[in-house]
Amino acid sequence: MQDAETHESFDLSSLTQLRDEIRVKMHLAQLDAKEKWQDFETQLLGLEHKVTADGGSLAGATAQLAKDLKHSLLEFKERLSS
């Protein structure tokens, strides 16, 4: 008795098309991740300048910005790991 899978027609072109679609999606995801990372870098630089201008202390609104940025960075890191 032959395996049921051997009776199905094998369509290489559909596998090739699927591969190509995945490649495009991976490329776009990489671009999105890079863009998001650049946003984080900009936010972090702004926060560093603000802290320096405030004498090196994280207080009030600056502390909240730091907390929010840290939370966003941790989420981003987690998404990259999954």
C-alpha positions in Angstrom: 0.0 0.0 0.0 1.4 3.4 -1.0 1.3 6.4 1.2 -1.6 8.8 0.5 0.9 11.6 0.0 2.5 9.9 -3.0 -0.9 10.0 -4.8 -1.2 13.7 -4.5 0.3 15.7 -7.3 3.4 17.6 -6.3 3.3 21.2 -7.6 6.8 22.7 -7.4 5.6 26.1 -8.7 3.3 26.6 -5.8 6.1 25.9 -3.3 8.3 28.3 -5.2 5.6 30.9 -5.1 5.1 30.4 -1.4 8.8 30.7 -0.8 8.9 34.0 -2.7 6.0 35.4 -0.8 7.6 34.5 2.5 10.9 36.1 1.4 9.0 39.4 0.6 7.2 39.3 3.9 10.5 38.7 5.8 12.1 41.6 3.9 9.3 43.9 4.7 9.3 42.8 8.4 13.0 43.5 8.5 12.5 47.0 7.1 9.7 47.6 9.6 11.9 46.5 12.5 14.8 48.7 11.3 12.4 51.7 11.1 11.0 51.0 14.6 14.6 50.7 15.9 15.5 54.0 14.4 12.5 55.6 16.2 13.7 54.1 19.5 17.2 55.4 18.9 15.9 58.9 18.3 13.7 58.7 21.4 16.6 57.5 23.5 18.9 60.2 22.2 16.3 62.8 23.0 15.9 61.4 26.5 19.7 61.4 27.0 19.8 65.1 26.0 16.9 65.9 28.3 18.5 64.1 31.3 21.8 65.9 30.6 20.1 69.2 30.4 18.2 68.5 33.7 21.5 67.9 35.5 21.5 64.1 35.1 18.3 63.4 37.1 15.3 61.4 36.0 12.3 63.2 37.5 8.7 63.9 36.7 7.9 63.8 33.0 11.4 62.7 32.1 11.1 59.7 34.4 7.8 58.7 32.8 9.3 59.0 29.3 12.2 56.8 30.4 9.7 54.2 31.9 7.6 54.2 28.7 10.7 53.9 26.5 12.0 51.0 28.5 8.6 49.2 28.3 8.5 49.7 24.6 12.1 48.5 24.1 11.4 45.4 26.2 8.3 44.6 24.1 10.3 45.1 20.9 13.0 42.8 22.2 10.4 40.2 23.0 8.9 40.4 19.5 12.4 39.9 18.0 12.9 36.8 20.1 9.7 35.1 19.1 
